[in-house]
Amino acid sequence: MDLEFISKLIKHTDTKIVMLVMDGIGGLPRETDNKTELEAAYKPNLDKLANNGICGLHLPVGHGITPGSGPGHLGIFGFDTKKYQIGRGTLEALGIDFDLKPGDIAARGNFCTIDKDGKITDRRAGRISTEKNQEICKLLGERIRIPGVKVFVETVKEHRLLIVLRGTGLKGNLIDTDPQEIGAKSLEPKGGPGSEKTVEIVKNFLKQTKDILSNHHPANMVLLRGFSEKPNWPIFPEVFGLKSAAIAAYPMYRGLARLIGMDLLETGQTIEEEFKTLEENWDNYDFFFLHIKKTDSYGEDGNFDSKVKVIEQVDGLIPRLMRLNPDVIIVTGDHSTPSVLKSHSWHPVPLLIWSKYCRADNVKEFGERACITGGLGPNLPAIEILPIAMANAQRLEKFGA
Amino acid sequence: MDLEFISKLIKHTDTKIVMLVMDGIGGLPRETDNKTELEAAYKPNLDKLANNGICGLHLPVGHGITPGSGPGHLGIFGFDTKKYQIGRGTLEALGIDFDLKPGDIAARGNFCTIDKDGKITDRRAGRISTEKNQEICKLLGERIRIPGVKVFVETVKEHRLLIVLRGTGLKGNLIDTDPQEIGAKSLEPKGGPGSEKTVEIVKNFLKQTKDILSNHHPANMVLLRGFSEKPNWPIFPEVFGLKSAAIAAYPMYRGLARLIGMDLLETGQTIEEEFKTLEENWDNYDFFFLHIKKTDSYGEDGNFDSKVKVIEQVDGLIPRLMRLNPDVIIVTGDHSTPSVLKSHSWHPVPLLIWSKYCRADNVKEFGERACITGGLGPNLPAIEILPIAMANAQRLEKFGA
């Protein structure tokens, strides 16, 4: 259901919704016993939730489509992932949890090496260390001055950096200056309609950068890609009428939550600390996005057993969640990350929604195959999760008389 | 998922996909034992594929819609059948495997009988024999001359023929000349915007035809219907990045495959010969469309037992398919043709997709009712089959980062 339709039906009550996202939770069966990670895990508490809840599998983007973290999360937050696409520069900003403001222009950057004629000899400046990167970014940030514009030069990792331009009347419709080719020169900044001012600023930025870095071989120039404006999207707490908080240890997910207007809660690096943050902030919000990263990381590593252990660890913390007496619990992932594939995949993602009024189905267990016959079906579009949760929280008015 | 979206995610690998289409495979239970044709068939190999694969039923066009062969196949090839509609003239050309070129205008024709005042006395010219039809078509093809245009006059069957106009600047937006009424005169050619040139050509064609056939009573005139241009559609091998071959014994299916750019492989009339063609061409293609006609023909005849036997024959050839070591196998039909109804029907069509990474569901058997609880769901839109198969073949990039 589209956000505009839903937002007209919002009703305010004091119910609370928890969305527990185990990143990349969906899996594939291992050879030894034909069980997926979820099926192999000992998880009595999640199974009990499934037993008392309504289950299914959701499709983050569409059939056959493997989602990145951006679309994967936007889908379960109710945003149509084909309509709301994040520019590469913006995504890089989210990845380091940079607080983009409306009108900001972000671009991904590479430190590179150029010769005396300006020709690129190494597009990654010999993959300089992150420490070296930080040193140069600091230097550029201190020295570059462009009238009327604030320039942020932020380290990402190794040779990668983020540039953010903050000012008025800036546009993100610029082409890359990175020719993606050794021996070529960096491309002149160019852009589409209305981009003249931004093009001049980027030219100025690159000229100053070249001067400042002239003695910093191998990182003596910067190539820019994926210019994009901070998207002007609907705000999650406004659309759904939910005072919303994100509990996430990793910057990308904090960035995504911030992009759609959730509050970010300070938390630790462990799952236990994340649950503690939930408890401590329980009275202050209507909606909690609780993000567990390690299911995905171990999936990407092909580490079946460790992914299972993370699921079991989360399961062990479910009683603490239940003691908070939430009205609606959503347990799912943003996509599948089968250990067998060591990567994100297109497979539908196990989903359970629990509430007092969910109309429990016959699914007794939280697993890929058990969920197929659940009441939410084997292919629920991800954007339908929030409306269902909202209904279960009795936060949606009747449509029509 | 729409073709444009998918085509942006295409990745090239050396995996192979086989789409085995048993035309009209879906059925209805017979009275004696309440089994459908698929359920009654002894088919251990297809059941094994279902057991190790992911199953469901697909909807070729939509709920309640009985598809013709055109939309039935276009759907499973990933084309939105409401957007990509084939004109009647074009369909007639496909039906005799006429090689339409871009810009060609095709129309269906009937030989008819007119009296001396030009009034139609028999719209089908006494259903002349196909041999007679061939004789007259040859005569017309040899004698009709229109400057700047090549005219093809092709026999279809009995009183039915195909006219194709090949030239530049032709349009298909002409109304029928067939008044569909005895005692009326053939209608004057007329058309929409930009059709002036084509209208003059058709007038010229009909004038010459009338002169040439004046002594050929009862087939002394031609009525034209369903003018249409060769559609300018996306090319299947380009959209999906698959070198694609069609193995089909019947002209209509060869025509459909050719229309979307598949290569046509020479094959025989038997199913065994079709499998042989598959084996012989295995190394040269990424995608094979293997079409079995007889399931539909026997369904149309109301011959339950023979439809069962065709399924059993296909089943017996599955081990030869498996020995080729395909990466992805799709087994389905283009629509249902229940013997009980002796016609195409609206019922969803059994579907199985097998691959190493398909995430097998709990379906143990390939049948209408067994597939309902499969992971692909009971109502998968047909256009989603190809994206899922492409994902299983690891031929789709991640969407978003």
Interface residues (C-beta under 8 A of the other chain):
Chain A: L28 P29 T36 L57 V61 G62 H63 G64 I65 T66 P67 G68 S69 G70 P71 G72 T81 K82 Q85 I86 R88 L91 P338 V340 L341 S343 H344 S345 W346 H347 P348 E368 R369 I372 T373 G377 P378 N379
Chain B: M1 F5 I6 L9 G56 Y357 R359 A360 D361 N362 T373 G374 G375 L376 G377 L380 E384 L386 P387 I388 A389 M390 A391 N392 L396 E397 K398 F399 G400 A401
